[in-house]
Amino acid sequence: MTPSTTASTKYDCLIVGAGVTGLALLYTLARFTDLKRIGLLEKCDGVAQVNSHAHHNSQTLHCGDIETNYSLEKARAVRRMAAMVVNYAGALPARERDRILFAMPKMVLGVGPEECALIRRRYDAFKDLYPRMQLLDRRAIADLEPNVALIDGTWRREEIVATGTPDDVSAVDFAALAESFSHACVRLDRSTDKQVTQLFSTTVGRIQRDGPDYVLETNRGLLQARSVAVCAGGHSLMMAQALGLGLDCACLPMAGSFYFAPEALNGKVYTIQNPRLPFAAVHGDHDIKARGKTRFGPTTLLRPLLEPHNRETAREFFQVLRSDQRVVGTLRDLLRVADMRQQLLRHLLSEVPGLSRRLYMREIRKIVPSLTAADISYAEGFGGIRPLLIDRASGELRLGEAKLTNADGIIFNLAPSPGGTSCLGNAETDMRTLARHLGAHIDEPAFTRDLLVGSQAADADGRLLAQAV
């Protein structure tokens, strides 16, 4: 093909998607490399309108200390990525920083002898990696979260133990973080010799090769770039497959819904992950946007959408599902696992009006035993969708981060893990990959100083935010 592009529409790199992942990459390329022409394309009219929106995720800064499905190796990697977020935001002016980072208690709770034994074993294995993490007996739990340990002033009957910290940076408004990256890129565009362009209300159709470059068909016309990074959730797989990548994958979007209760928790209380289930266990969160409420969830439900609450993406769901005998066989095998079948059925019924609150109460009362069905309500408009990948050859689910590349200047980010926490860690990986491909230079001292060492900015109580993780 011979696209009718001009020099003004050719970029060193174009990024598709203005969630926190795409904007973190835009920021790292603009701030730490010598690339001169970088652009971002977003179909919505603003940043962070889909999964990065505070209503569509758990708002958790995942550090690996309360996520029981993480190995020690995974926890170490996640801790580093979480620290990058805190180091970046900790250097911002207090007013901006405090819109992004939120300090509150956090813990992972064990209920009953078996879970309590697991918590104690995990504490022994992880305590050196997390020096501030404490083993909490029921009195220490009650000090932090009285509604977890007590019912009307009396100790709950079950044995409980937890690990956690009383005052970590535990929550992040990932939309505010994305906005901060966006504003930083505007300043770089205005104050340096770099062109850092952000185009909103810009839809991307096909991506095609044009010699060594790539051409993107958009509603603004053709745009050309030496490299491309697509950070568009489930849509990333659809675009990759149109280019011939990821044809061995199918996408299985799992939706998570939430419930609200009156303010019952001071921070975040996670429960132990079932190792046989590839989905998040229920947790309770002091919601940073819905003031005076505690959010419980998520439920887990297969929903034929690529974006939360956007029915227009149903058609695209069937494109990336690419259902055949192998995909159907994978779903059948998943449903043969009793735990999986029971959870999906319970969560399916929890979406039925009149049944929802009662069916989900057992999981919620594991965290706050005094709550009743009358205390909770369905969180309308809250919840997100996470694309899980099915390996069509092996018939297995691919858990964790999913990334596709042709090793020749194009990257598709499908499901960064763990979500927004990994935005700067994922951006570092992609920045290095793209810099090698483009022959770009990375300012390593600045990258280390800004993101790996951090500003050591103190909060109102004098604690060092950069030490929070």
Sequence and secondary structure as in RCSB ss.txt:
>XXXX:A:sequence
MTPSTTASTKYDCLIVGAGVTGLALLYTLARFTDLKRIGLLEKCDGVAQVNSHAHHNSQTLHCGDIETNYSLEKA
RAVRRMAAMVVNYAGALPARERDRILFAMPKMVLGVGPEECALIRRRYDAFKDLYPRMQLLDRRAIADLEPNVAL
IDGTWRREEIVATGTPDDVSAVDFAALAESFSHACVRLDRSTDKQVTQLFSTTVGRIQRDGPDYVLETNRGLLQA
RSVAVCAGGHSLMMAQALGLGLDCACLPMAGSFYFAPEALNGKVYTIQNPRLPFAAVHGDHDIKARGKTRFGPTT
LLRPLLEPHNRETAREFFQVLRSDQRVVGTLRDLLRVADMRQQLLRHLLSEVPGLSRRLYMREIRKIVPSLTAAD
ISYAEGFGGIRPLLIDRASGELRLGEAKLTNADGIIFNLAPSPGGTSCLGNAETDMRTLARHLGAHIDEPAFTRD
LLVGSQAADADGRLLAQAV
>XXXX:A:secstr
      GGGEESEEEE  SHHHHHHHHHHHHHB   EEEEE SSSSSS STTSGGGS  B   SSS TT  HHHH
HHHHHHHHHHHHHHHTS HHHHTTTEEEEEEEEEEESHHHHHHHHHHHHHHTTT TT EEE HHHHHHH HHHHE
ETTEE SS EEEEEEEEEEEEE HHHHHHHHHHHHHHHHHHSS EEEEE S  EEEEEEETTEEEEEETTEEEEE
S EEEE THHHHHHHHHTT  TTEEEEEEEE  EEEES  SSEEEE   TT SS   EEEE SSSTTEEEEE   
EE S SSTT GGGHHHHHHHH   HHHHHHHHHHHHSHHHHHHHHHHHHTTSTTTHHHHHHHHHHHH TT  GGG
 EE TT  EEEEEEEETTTTEEE S  EEE SSSEEEE   TTGGGGHHHHHHHHHHHHHHHHT  B HHHHIII
III    B TTS BGGG  
